[in-house]
Amino acid sequence: DSSADHGQWPDMFIDHPAMNQRVMAWMTWKYGLDGFLYYDTVYAYGVNRDPWKDAYSFGTNGDGTLFYPGKTSIIGGKTDIPCFSLRLMEIRQSLQDYEYMRLLKKRGHGSLVKKAVNAVVTSSDDFAHSPGVLLKERMIMGNELSKLGRYRPAKSTAADRGGSDQPRMTPSATSGLMSPKM
């Protein structure tokens, strides 16, 4: 039995529960990883087919396709735009969960984060498939952040940042985008 058949592992497949995408950053945190890499988000565009009608690749639906072509002939409007998938929205929410974890740990609440992550992720092939479990833990973390109030980091000096008054740009562990490193 492959994971593609049952959704045992986190994945990006259309036919699997949204928890398979949402748990990505939780596993990233649990195993102390800097991020996760997804090889292609628009694969179906390059194989000359319409992903709105056929998103089957690599033995499952949706693998390699997280954006769809938002052509005006399909979605209306005046300009073609990329349309994101519901799976990509789940990944975004997962990265927001990761940010909760990062902020709590930075403020001395790493044990709360560890407890929450362990409630959601047991191992790389065993995680809570019920969204209620994850949402409960996210709510606990969010409530704790609310109690702590706004985070105001101590002012850093140019020397703290490597001698420059400008922040250095580095890949962000939570977004895959460039973010200031301070």
Residue pairs with C-beta under 8 A, 6 or more apart in sequence:
3 9
3 11
3 125
4 11
4 13
4 59
4 60
7 13
7 16
7 17
7 20
7 129
8 125
9 20
9 124
9 125
10 20
10 21
10 23
10 24
10 27
10 127
11 20
11 21
11 60
11 63
12 20
12 21
12 38
12 62
12 63
12 64
12 66
12 87
12 91
13 20
13 60
13 61
13 62
13 63
14 55
14 60
14 61
14 62
14 85
14 87
15 60
15 61
15 62
17 129
18 86
18 87
18 90
18 131
19 127
19 128
19 129
19 130
19 131
19 134
21 87
21 90
21 91
21 94
22 90
22 91
22 93
22 94
22 97
22 131
22 134
23 94
23 120
23 121
23 127
23 128
23 134
24 36
24 91
24 94
25 36
25 91
25 94
25 95
25 97
25 98
25 174
26 94
26 97
26 98
26 117
26 120
26 121
26 127
26 134
27 33
27 121
27 124
27 127
28 35
28 36
28 98
28 173
29 98
29 101
29 113
29 117
30 117
30 118
30 121
31 124
34 173
35 171
35 172
35 173
35 174
35 176
38 66
39 64
40 64
40 65
41 64
41 65
41 66
41 67
41 88
42 64
42 65
42 66
42 67
42 82
43 57
43 63
43 64
43 65
44 50
44 51
44 54
44 55
44 57
44 64
44 65
45 51
45 65
45 69
47 57
50 69
51 65
51 68
51 69
52 68
52 69
52 74
55 61
55 62
55 65
57 63
57 64
57 65
58 64
62 85
62 87
65 85
66 84
66 85
66 87
66 88
66 91
67 82
67 83
67 84
67 85
67 88
68 82
68 83
68 84
68 85
69 80
69 82
69 83
70 77
70 80
70 81
70 82
70 83
71 80
72 78
72 79
72 80
75 81
75 83
95 174
95 175
97 134
97 138
97 141
98 173
98 174
99 174
100 138
100 141
100 142
100 145
101 113
101 116
101 117
101 141
102 174
103 145
103 151
104 110
104 112
104 113
104 141
104 144
104 145
105 113
106 151
107 148
107 151
109 144
109 148
112 140
112 141
112 144
113 141
116 137
116 138
116 140
116 141
117 137
119 128
119 133
119 136
119 137
120 127
120 128
120 133
120 134
120 137
121 127
121 128
128 134
153 182
156 182
158 164
158 165
160 182
161 167
161 168
161 181
161 182
162 168
167 180
167 181
167 182
168 180
168 181
169 178
169 179
169 180
169 181
170 178
170 179
170 181
171 177
171 178
171 179
172 178
172 179
